[in-house]
Amino acid sequence: MENDMRRNSPGLIMRLVVNTLSVFATAWLLKGIHVEDFKAALIVAIVLAILNVTLKPFLIIITLPLTIFTLGFFLLVINAIVVLLAQNWIDGFYVDGWLWAILFSLIMSFINSVLYKLGGND
């Protein structure tokens, strides 16, 4: 078990670095997203990862009929909820509204994909 954790640690750290860089890049691209420093971006990456593993699946399940009715577009609202919730918990991370939260989640996902492709991770 301990060897498994050591083997997976570089991958976990790399994902955290990629997510932190994605937070910074997205904040730089969008004027409605404000990240004060590296520490705030790192905390955003950690909090979003935790919320995406814990809260987001619950939100998807309870809104499944609405998500199906909107052909999946309601997932954008769920992503915005997660981003706005993270904003409330993190000093140094500010989102100017729903539209910016939706754009943040879309662009951050795209940047993550590009960075993972450049790094050779799928």
C-alpha positions as CSV (number, residue, x, y, z in Angstrom):
1,M,0.0,0.0,0.0
2,E,2.8,2.4,0.9
3,N,4.6,1.6,-2.4
4,D,1.4,2.3,-4.3
5,M,1.2,5.8,-2.7
6,R,4.9,6.5,-3.6
7,R,4.3,5.4,-7.2
8,N,1.2,7.6,-7.6
9,S,2.6,10.6,-5.8
10,P,4.4,12.0,-8.9
11,G,1.2,11.7,-10.9
12,L,-0.8,13.4,-8.2
13,I,1.7,16.2,-7.9
14,M,1.8,16.6,-11.7
15,R,-2.0,16.9,-11.9
16,L,-1.9,19.4,-9.1
17,V,0.7,21.5,-10.9
18,V,-1.2,21.3,-14.2
19,N,-4.5,22.3,-12.5
20,T,-2.7,25.2,-10.7
21,L,-1.3,26.4,-14.1
22,S,-4.7,26.0,-15.6
23,V,-6.2,28.2,-12.9
24,F,-3.6,30.9,-13.5
25,A,-4.0,30.8,-17.3
26,T,-7.8,30.9,-17.1
27,A,-7.7,33.9,-14.7
28,W,-5.3,35.6,-17.1
29,L,-7.6,35.1,-20.0
30,L,-10.8,36.0,-18.3
31,K,-11.3,39.5,-16.8
32,G,-14.1,38.2,-14.6
33,I,-11.8,35.8,-12.7
34,H,-9.3,37.0,-10.2
35,V,-6.5,35.0,-8.6
36,E,-4.2,37.0,-6.4
37,D,-1.1,34.7,-6.3
38,F,0.3,31.2,-6.7
39,K,-0.8,30.1,-3.3
40,A,-4.4,31.1,-4.1
41,A,-4.2,29.2,-7.4
42,L,-2.9,26.1,-5.7
43,I,-5.7,26.2,-3.1
44,V,-8.2,26.7,-5.9
45,A,-6.9,23.6,-7.7
46,I,-7.0,21.6,-4.4
47,V,-10.5,22.8,-3.4
48,L,-11.9,22.2,-7.0
49,A,-10.5,18.7,-7.0
50,I,-12.1,17.9,-3.6
51,L,-15.4,19.4,-4.7
52,N,-15.4,17.6,-8.0
53,V,-14.9,14.3,-6.2
54,T,-17.3,14.8,-3.4
55,L,-20.1,17.4,-4.1
56,K,-20.3,17.3,-7.9
57,P,-21.4,13.7,-8.3
58,F,-24.2,14.3,-5.7
59,L,-25.3,17.4,-7.7
60,I,-25.3,15.4,-10.9
61,I,-27.4,12.6,-9.5
62,I,-30.0,14.9,-7.9
63,T,-30.3,17.0,-11.1
64,L,-30.2,14.1,-13.6
65,P,-33.7,14.6,-15.0
66,L,-32.9,18.3,-15.7
67,T,-29.5,17.4,-17.2
68,I,-31.2,14.8,-19.5
69,F,-33.9,17.3,-20.4
70,T,-31.3,20.0,-21.4
71,L,-29.2,17.4,-23.2
72,G,-26.4,17.8,-20.7
73,F,-26.1,21.6,-20.8
74,F,-27.2,21.8,-17.1
75,L,-23.8,20.3,-16.3
76,L,-22.4,23.8,-17.1
77,V,-24.6,25.2,-14.3
78,I,-23.3,22.5,-11.9
79,N,-19.7,23.4,-12.8
80,A,-20.5,27.0,-12.1
81,I,-22.0,26.1,-8.8
82,V,-18.9,24.3,-7.8
83,V,-16.7,27.2,-8.9
84,L,-18.8,29.7,-7.1
85,L,-18.8,27.6,-4.0
86,A,-15.0,27.3,-4.1
87,Q,-14.8,31.1,-4.4
88,N,-16.6,31.5,-1.1
89,W,-14.0,29.3,0.7
90,I,-10.8,30.7,-0.8
91,D,-9.3,34.1,-0.1
92,G,-7.6,35.5,-3.2
93,F,-10.0,33.8,-5.7
94,Y,-12.9,35.9,-6.9
95,V,-15.4,35.3,-9.7
96,D,-17.6,38.1,-11.0
97,G,-20.7,36.1,-11.6
98,W,-22.4,33.0,-13.1
99,L,-21.3,33.6,-16.7
100,W,-17.7,34.0,-15.6
101,A,-17.9,30.8,-13.5
102,I,-19.2,28.9,-16.6
103,L,-16.5,30.3,-18.8
104,F,-13.9,29.5,-16.1
105,S,-14.9,25.9,-16.0
106,L,-15.0,25.5,-19.8
107,I,-11.7,27.2,-20.5
108,M,-9.9,25.6,-17.5
109,S,-11.0,22.2,-18.9
110,F,-9.7,23.1,-22.3
111,I,-6.4,24.3,-20.9
112,N,-6.0,21.2,-18.8
113,S,-6.6,19.0,-21.8
114,V,-3.9,20.9,-23.8
115,L,-1.4,20.8,-21.0
116,Y,-2.0,17.0,-20.4
117,K,-1.5,16.4,-24.2
118,L,1.8,18.5,-24.1
119,G,2.9,16.5,-21.1
120,G,2.2,13.2,-22.7
121,N,-0.6,12.3,-20.2
122,D,-4.0,11.4,-21.6
